[in-house]
């Protein structure tokens, strides 16, 4: 490759074309391809490389601790789950189109976080900006924002995420001001953005850690107004191995 062309491609960040330049020319010569075919192949390859680069960036930005995908979820070990219902919701992307709340409720180790993560990864693969966050960490960030009066900005940032997964609601006790901030966030996302929530507690137990009957009732009412609940309380305990994305 000519050094000038190599410099141009490097500047344009066309890494795939730089790497495969000679291979493209050799292949075109051997197959006697038309210029149109050669250019179409190069442009299509660059397009798909850019899509993958952006998908990888979205995966990284999502901060997912264990990258689990639907293809590896052990449905055979969870007969209580209706696979057809799970897959219909997953494949149709209805939870995104209708900005639903998906609630995964069940004991520790039943696979609720893995299942929720699969829905999150599905959104990422469909070019939606997504985020995984532990409930405790979310509360910490919302509460800390009050100290420097950045609460509106922080709420706006979380409200704007295309698909948000809030993991393990119920493991920490919550201060009244934190309940208010969390309710405000859910209110902003209601029917605007899809939210995935996992919890080891049923709704009847939420009052115990939220410590505010009025806000708890209002929060549950808001979350269930446009939602689908995965009741996994009778599912077996399992620990699926994390499967890296290709």
Buried (B, 14 or more C-beta within 10 A) or exposed (E): EEEEEEEEBEEEEBEBBBEBBEEBEEEBEEEEBEEEEBEEBBEEBBEEBEEEEEBEEBBEEBEBEEBBBBEEBEBEEBEEBEEEEBEEBBEEBEBBEEBBBBBBBBBEBBBBBBBBBBBBBBBBBEEBBBBBBBBBEBBEBBBEBEEEEBBEEBBEEBBEBBBBBBBBBBBBEBBEEBBBBBBBBBBBBBEEBBBBBBBBBEBEEBBEBBBBEEBBBBBBEBBEEBBBBBEBBEBBEEEBEBBEEE
